[in-house]
Amino acid sequence: MKHSYSRIFLLSHMRAYSSTLSHIIGSHPRINGYYEMHQSYLSDADLARQIADYSQHDSLKPDSHYQFDKLLHNDYRLNLSLPALQDAVIFIALRQPEPTIKSIIKLFRQKSSDDLYAQPAGTNDYYLERLQTLTDFAQQHPQRYYYFDTEKVCTDTDGLLSQLQQWIGVTEPLSHEYGSFAKTGVAGAGDTSPLIHTGKILPNFQEAVDDVELDATLLQQAEQAYQRSRALLLHYAKQHC
């Protein structure tokens, strides 16, 4: 008999502690998935491809029930009208704009100074467009998702993991510590910094991004968009913490 997996999705944006949180979720004995698979979920074929692609690099856990993915870019979408996604657990999470935008710029400048995301304007546009897409999703699907601030990964780890465990509906708790998998630290799958290999959450971690300067007008624009989007996401959420 073919196994049927329920889905868990994290909808967020780049540099929002999503790699660490995804590894924690994916280390749970009932959950497969820990990295960004870069695909949409618009048909049953997409859901089948998720399992097939994941299985190429990582083994499905024998007692698992859930398959996890995170969507951080507007290129990838969810079709919640699919019968297989009626019971999907969906999280939406935001991080405050200044540390987010600075972190994206710093990351991509290490790769190429010509990259779109190495420039403040390009990163600001990505952040604003991603907030708008997440807000649109929330308005289209009220009461279908749970919201949290991603800062809680570091500032309220116990509270967040307890809440996520409850929302997912698993008996075993989510742990502060996580495993290393086939694509841990691999470019294109998530965080490539040495921090992802520590195997645990670093409480109150603060990335050094003071060397990245932002235009005050752009930052104010991002801050206003963040406040508007966060308020709407809280309003339409099934629950939030």
CORGI-V597459 format. One record per residue. N is the residue number from 0. PHI is phi in whole degrees, 0 to 359 (NA if undefined). NEAR is the number of other ideal C-beta (glycine too) atoms within 8 Angstrom. Layout:
n=(N;N)
phi=(PHI;PHI)
near=(NEAR;NEAR)
This chain:
n=(0;1;2;3;4;5;6;7;8;9;10;11;12;13;14;15;16;17;18;19;20;21;22;23;24;25;26;27;28;29;30;31;32;33;34;35;36;37;38;39;40;41;42;43;44;45;46;47;48;49;50;51;52;53;54;55;56;57;58;59;60;61;62;63;64;65;66;67;68;69;70;71;72;73;74;75;76;77;78;79;80;81;82;83;84;85;86;87;88;89;90;91;92;93;94;95;96;97;98;99;100;101;102;103;104;105;106;107;108;109;110;111;112;113;114;115;116;117;118;119;120;121;122;123;124;125;126;127;128;129;130;131;132;133;134;135;136;137;138;139;140;141;142;143;144;145;146;147;148;149;150;151;152;153;154;155;156;157;158;159;160;161;162;163;164;165;166;167;168;169;170;171;172;173;174;175;176;177;178;179;180;181;182;183;184;185;186;187;188;189;190;191;192;193;194;195;196;197;198;199;200;201;202;203;204;205;206;207;208;209;210;211;212;213;214;215;216;217;218;219;220;221;222;223;224;225;226;227;228;229;230;231;232;233;234;235;236;237;238;239;240)
phi=(NA;287;285;251;258;279;249;235;234;251;257;205;216;298;59;237;61;288;293;298;295;296;293;295;298;287;272;291;298;259;233;255;111;206;225;279;272;56;211;270;231;249;211;297;296;294;295;293;294;303;295;296;293;298;291;292;241;229;278;289;290;298;254;280;232;241;240;248;210;241;240;244;226;289;291;246;229;244;252;284;279;297;306;290;254;295;254;297;265;239;248;240;216;237;244;301;293;300;294;295;296;297;293;298;299;299;299;281;292;290;268;195;291;270;297;304;279;275;254;305;294;295;291;298;298;302;297;296;293;291;301;295;295;293;294;299;301;298;291;282;228;297;66;251;216;248;243;209;279;291;303;293;305;258;267;216;302;300;296;293;295;295;292;296;301;294;294;291;93;260;282;287;289;280;260;298;262;219;271;251;236;302;252;297;78;274;303;93;252;150;299;254;283;301;299;293;270;290;77;198;285;261;302;55;296;233;286;279;232;293;279;261;258;238;293;299;293;297;296;297;299;293;295;296;295;298;297;295;295;299;299;290;296;295;296;269;290;296;209;211;219)
near=(2;3;5;5;10;10;14;16;14;14;13;15;13;11;9;12;10;15;10;13;11;16;14;14;15;15;11;11;7;10;17;12;14;13;14;12;9;7;10;9;16;8;8;7;6;11;13;8;9;13;11;8;9;13;9;5;7;9;4;10;9;4;6;12;7;15;14;15;14;12;12;10;8;6;5;9;7;13;10;9;4;12;4;8;13;7;5;11;13;12;15;14;13;15;14;8;12;10;11;14;15;11;11;14;14;12;11;13;10;5;7;7;5;4;11;8;12;13;9;11;7;11;15;12;8;13;15;11;9;12;13;10;9;15;12;8;12;14;9;6;11;7;6;7;13;13;12;12;8;13;9;12;11;11;8;6;12;6;9;12;13;10;10;12;11;7;10;10;5;10;2;7;6;10;9;7;6;12;7;6;11;6;11;13;9;10;4;5;8;14;8;7;6;5;9;13;8;7;7;7;10;8;7;6;8;4;7;5;9;4;6;8;5;10;7;6;6;11;12;8;10;14;10;8;13;12;8;9;13;10;8;11;15;9;6;11;13;6;7;8;9)
